[in-house]
Amino acid sequence: MRLSADERERLEGMIRTGRGSAQMLTNARILLAADVEGPGLSDGRIVETLGTSRSSVERTRRRFVDEGLDAALARKTQEHPSRAPIFEDAAEAKLIALACSPPPKGRARWTLRLLEEKVVELAIVSQASDNTIGHTLKQTLSNGIAAGSG
């Protein structure tokens, strides 16, 4: 496998600064060690040198060749998550609308527990924890979808 000069420089810079996740830095080290213009180490030597698994080395090389540098560095996202999200599209929109609406009488604001009870009462979802509701709202707000609400 052969890295371009720009790719090699980028990987060396990442390792030098230590910026990025441990997995990303390990993948950068794997790619640099496998580069034929550099050490050009075999998979076995890379495993010994970096203390990683052979499958990790093979997977990183394959992703570099098939998908490019960024894909080889980043953690692959699951195509089919093991659990379906509780709040998808319409249900998430209804939750946001509810959270942005006036709170129940006698309450100054919506709490996660009140939202939990109300989404089940309104049959938006069959069940949800206050933790799930908080996580969903936090993601929504951090994505700027409901900025200014709350």
Secondary structure, DSSP 8 states (H G I E B T S, - for coil): ----HHHHHHHHHHHHHT-S-HHHHHHHHHHHHH-TTTT---HHHHHHHHT--HHHHHHHHHHHHHH-HHHHHS----SS-SS--SS-HHHHHHHHHHHHS---TT-SS--HHHHHHHHHHTTSSS---HHHHHHHHHHHHHTTTTTT--
